[in-house]
Amino acid sequence: MPTVLLVVNALGIALVVGGALSAYLWWVRRKQLEVSGGIRALAGMRWREFSRFVIEALHAQGFEASRIEPAADSGQQADLLLSRGEQTWLLSCKQSANYRISAAQVAELAIAVRDSGAAGGILATLGRIEPQARERSQGIELIDGATLWPLVDPLLPPSLHQHLAQQALARTKRALVGAWLAALLFGGALALALTDSSPRPAPPGPAMTSTPSPAPAPPPAARAPAPAATPKAALPPAPMLSEDEQRRQVMEVVSALPGIERAVWSTRSTLLVYVSAQDDDQRVARICKALERFDELRAARLHLQPPPGSASAVRFVQCQLF
């Protein structure tokens, strides 16, 4: 097979494979990344804040919060009481994204529903529901993370939606680069394999002479050695962190600091930090140190939000000037 035809075949295969991978990554995987990132964001909230989102999501089904916490002496295996019309429902929220709801937990909530005279029960989790729990639901409505996310998604602030979309887009772009490199390598390898397996022309037959006895047939042509497989191109070195990855890393580092509840970028230049303890300069210095690791973020402004009920005022701090 001529070299030009080999290149054309390799590029054709790479276009088909790369196009299919790109369509999957852009239309399927990118959405999956946004959902998984949203579930992680919900799992990082305070439980009371998360439960309010669940109750608001259930408003469309006619549910309202009846009492934030059931009475301690009622023996109810539930976190919240809901009402729909004249009926009372029990709601149990399991916030962890790694949580697994078992058949035993479903049975406990079913007993609580029966003992309290409630009309029904709802068991919601950001994690998953085991198959046996679904088979033995006993009339309890089960909501896992994949079902809960579409209900809560419209209630989240636009800034969080934008952050999740940017994270998913950055990861998808990196995956697209890897997909096209793999498609090019696969196309080249398959084109070479097809070249090796293509039929070769038959050797010429014996020459006819004027003498009665046929002339001896010429020896068969020696088979040309198969072309050596071209070595695979080395993968490019890992790229440096993008600005979105830097921002995500800063949020993770700051959120793990003592006395910090969580951190999120409220704007491109402002890091909103929810403080869970008394504010002090040492904590601010640790936050600034996390920002100063990156040239693009070292001049970001800090918005220090004191805990609810605290007498401390909101602070705005500039770690470094431009």
For each residue, the residues with C-beta under 8 A, 3 or more apart:
1: 5 6 9 194 195 198
2: 5 6
3: 6 7
4: 7 8
5: 1 2 8 9
6: 1 2 3 9 10 191 192 195
7: 3 4 10 11 191
8: 4 5 11 12
9: 1 5 6 12 13 187 190 191 194
10: 6 7 13 14 184 187 188 190 191
11: 7 8 14 15 187
12: 8 9 15 16 187
13: 9 10 16 17 183 186 187 190 191
14: 10 11 17 18 180 183 184 186 187 188
15: 11 12 18 19 183 187
16: 12 13 19 20
17: 13 14 20 21 182 183 186 187
18: 14 15 21 22 179 180 183 184
19: 15 16 22 23
20: 16 17 23 24
21: 17 18 24 25 176 179 180 182 183
22: 18 19 25 26 176 179 180
23: 19 20 26 27
24: 20 21 27 28 29
25: 21 22 28 29 30 172 175 176 179
26: 22 23 29 30 172 176
27: 23 24 30 31
28: 24 25 31 32
29: 24 25 26 32 33 172 175
30: 25 26 27 33 34 168 169 172
31: 27 28 34 35 168
32: 28 29 35 36
33: 29 30 36 37 167 168 171 172
34: 30 31 37 38 164 165 167 168
35: 31 32 38 39 146 149
36: 32 33 39 40
37: 33 34 40 41 164 167 168
38: 34 35 41 42 149 152 153 156 160 164
39: 35 36 42 43 97 126 145 149
40: 36 37 43 44 97
41: 37 38 44 45 156 160 164
42: 38 39 45 50 53 95 97 126 149 152
43: 39 40 50 95 96 97 126
44: 40 41 255 262
45: 41 42 49 50 53 95 262
46: 49 50 261
47: 50 51 93 95
48: 51 52 68
49: 45 46 52 53
50: 42 43 45 46 47 53 54 93 95
51: 47 48 54 55 79 80 91 93
52: 48 49 55 56
53: 42 45 49 50 56 57 152 155 156
54: 50 51 57 58 91 93 124 148 152
55: 51 52 58 59 63 64 65 80 82 91
56: 52 53 59 152 155
57: 53 54 60 148 151 152 155
58: 54 55 61 63 82 91 122 151
59: 55 56 62 63 64
60: 57 151
61: 58 84
62: 59 84 85
63: 55 58 59 82 83 84 89
64: 55 59 82 83 84
65: 55 68 80 81 82 83
66: 81 82 83 88
67: 70 80 81
68: 48 65 80
69: 79 80
70: 67 74 76 78 79 80 81 90
71: 74 76
72:
73:
74: 70 71 116
75: 112 115
76: 70 71 90 112 115 116
77: 90 92 105 108 109 111 112
78: 70 81 90 91 92 109 112 121
79: 51 69 70 91 92 93
80: 51 55 65 67 68 69 70 90 91 92 93
81: 65 66 67 70 78 88 89 90 91
82: 55 58 63 64 65 66 88 89 90 91 122
83: 63 64 65 66 86 87 88 89
84: 61 62 63 64 87 89 119
85: 62
86: 83
87: 83 84 118 119 120
88: 66 81 82 83 116 117 118 119
89: 63 81 82 83 84 118 119 120 121 122
90: 70 76 77 78 80 81 82 109 112 113 116 118 120 121 122
91: 51 54 55 58 78 79 80 81 82 121 122 124
92: 77 78 79 80 105 109 121 122 123 124
93: 47 50 51 54 79 80 124 125
94: 99 101 123 124 125 126 127
95: 42 43 45 47 50 99 125 126
96: 43 99 125 126 127
97: 39 40 42 43 126 127 145
98: 127
99: 94 95 96 125 126 127 128
100: 127 128 129 130
101: 94 105 106 123 125 127 128 129 130 133 142 144
102: 105 106 130 132 133
103: 106 107 130 132 133 135 136
104: 107 108
105: 77 92 101 102 108 109 123 133
106: 101 102 103 109 110 123 133 136 137 138 140 142
107: 103 104 110 111 136 138
108: 77 104 105 111 112
109: 77 78 90 92 105 106 112 113 121 123 140
110: 106 107 113 114 121 138 139 140
111: 77 107 108 114 115
112: 75 76 77 78 90 108 109 115 116 118 121
113: 90 109 110 116 118 119 120 121 139 140
114: 110 111 117
115: 75 76 111 112
116: 74 76 88 90 112 113
117: 88 114
118: 87 88 89 90 112 113 121
119: 84 87 88 89 113
120: 87 89 90 113 139 140 141
121: 78 89 90 91 92 109 110 112 113 118 139 140 141
122: 58 82 89 90 91 92 140 141 143
123: 92 94 101 105 106 109 140 141 142 143
124: 54 91 92 93 94 143 148
125: 93 94 95 96 99 101 128 129 143 144 145 148
126: 39 42 43 94 95 96 97 99 144 145 148
127: 94 96 97 98 99 100 101 144 145
128: 99 100 101 125 144 145
129: 100 101 125 133 134 142 144
130: 100 101 102 103 133 134
131: 134 135
132: 102 103 135 136
133: 101 102 103 105 106 129 130 136 137 142
134: 129 130 131 137 142
135: 103 131 132
136: 103 106 107 132 133
137: 106 133 134 140 141 142
138: 106 107 110
139: 110 113 120 121
140: 106 109 110 113 120 121 122 123 137
141: 120 121 122 123 137
142: 101 106 123 129 133 134 137
143: 122 123 124 125 147 148 151
144: 101 125 126 127 128 129 147 148
145: 39 97 125 126 127 128 148 149
146: 35 149
147: 143 144 150 151
148: 54 57 124 125 126 143 144 145 151 152
149: 35 38 39 42 145 146 152 153
150: 147 153
151: 57 58 60 143 147 148
152: 38 42 53 54 56 57 148 149 155 156
153: 38 149 150 156 161
154:
155: 53 56 57 152
156: 38 41 53 152 153 160 161
157: 160 161
158: 161 162
159: 162 163 264 265 266 267
160: 38 41 156 157 163 164 264
161: 153 156 157 158 164 165
162: 158 159 165 166
163: 159 160 166 167 264 265
164: 34 37 38 41 160 161 167 168
165: 34 161 162 168 169
166: 162 163 169 170 244
167: 33 34 37 163 164 170 171 244 248
168: 30 31 33 34 37 164 165 171 172
169: 30 165 166 172 173
170: 166 167 173 174 242 244 245
171: 33 167 168 174 175
172: 25 26 29 30 33 168 169 175 176
173: 169 170 176 177
174: 170 171 177 178 239
175: 25 29 171 172 178 179
176: 21 22 25 26 172 173 179 180
177: 173 174 180 181
178: 174 175 181 182
179: 18 21 22 25 175 176 182 183
180: 14 18 21 22 176 177 183 184
181: 177 178 184 185 233 235 236
182: 17 21 178 179 185 186
183: 13 14 15 17 18 21 179 180 186 187
184: 10 14 18 180 181 187 188 233
185: 181 182 188 189 232 233
186: 13 14 17 182 183 189 190
187: 9 10 11 12 13 14 15 17 183 184 190 191
188: 10 14 184 185 191 192 230
189: 185 186 192 193 229
190: 9 10 13 186 187 193 194
191: 6 7 9 10 13 187 188 194 195
192: 6 188 189 195 196 227 229 230
193: 189 190 196 197
194: 1 9 190 191 197 198
195: 1 6 191 192 198 227
196: 192 193 226 227
197: 193 194
198: 1 194 195
199:
200: 223
201:
202:
203: 218 220 221
204: 218
205: 217
206: 214 215 216 217 218
207: 215 217 218
208: 214 215
209: 214 215
210:
211: 215
212:
213:
214: 206 208 209
215: 206 207 208 209 211
216: 206
217: 205 206 207
218: 203 204 206 207
219:
220: 203
221: 203
222:
223: 200
224:
225:
226: 196
227: 192 195 196
228:
229: 189 192
230: 188 192
231:
232: 185
233: 181 184 185
234:
235: 181
236: 181 239
237:
238:
239: 174 236 242
240:
241: 245 246 249 294
242: 170 239 245 246
243: 246 247 296 297
244: 166 167 170 247 248
245: 170 241 242 248 249
246: 241 242 243 249 250 294 296 297
247: 243 244 250 251 265 297
248: 167 244 245 251 252
249: 241 245 246 252 253
250: 246 247 253 254 263 271 290 291 293 294 297
251: 247 248 254 255 262 263 264 265 271
252: 248 249 255 256
253: 249 250 256 257 290
254: 250 251 257 260 263 271 273 287 290
255: 44 251 252 260 261 262 263
256: 252 253 260
257: 253 254 260 283 286 287 290
258: 277 283
259: 275 276 277 278 283
260: 254 255 256 257 263 273 274 275 276 283 287
261: 46 255 274 275 276 307
262: 44 45 251 255 274
263: 250 251 254 255 260 271 272 273 274 287
264: 159 160 163 251 271 272
265: 159 163 247 251 268 270 271 272
266: 159 270 271 272 303
267: 159 270
268: 265
269: 299 300 301
270: 265 266 267 300 301 302 303
271: 250 251 254 263 264 265 266 287 291 300 301 302 303
272: 263 264 265 266 303 305
273: 254 260 263 287 302 303 304 305
274: 260 261 262 263 305 307
275: 259 260 261 279 283 304 305 306 307 312
276: 259 260 261 307
277: 258 259 307
278: 259 310 312
279: 275 283 284 304 306 312 315
280: 283 284
281: 284 285
282: 285 286
283: 257 258 259 260 275 279 280 286 287
284: 279 280 281 287 288 302 304 317
285: 281 282 288 289
286: 257 282 283 289 290
287: 254 257 260 263 271 273 283 284 290 291 302 319
288: 284 285 291 292 302 317 319 320
289: 285 286 292 293
290: 250 253 254 257 286 287 293
291: 250 271 287 288 294 297 298 300 319 320
292: 288 289 298 319 320
293: 250 289 290 297 298
294: 241 246 250 291 297 298
295: 298
296: 243 246
297: 243 246 247 250 291 293 294 300
298: 291 292 293 294 295 319 320
299: 269 318 319 320 321 322
300: 269 270 271 291 297 319
301: 269 270 271 316 317 318
302: 270 271 273 284 287 288 315 316 317 318 319
303: 266 270 271 272 273 314 315 316
304: 273 275 279 284 314 315 316 317
305: 272 273 274 275 314
306: 275 279 310 312 313 314
307: 261 274 275 276 277 310
308:
309:
310: 278 306 307
311:
312: 275 278 279 306 315
313: 306
314: 303 304 305 306
315: 279 302 303 304 312
316: 301 302 303 304
317: 284 288 301 302 304
318: 299 301 302 321
319: 287 288 291 292 298 299 300 302
320: 288 291 292 298 299
321: 299 318
322: 299
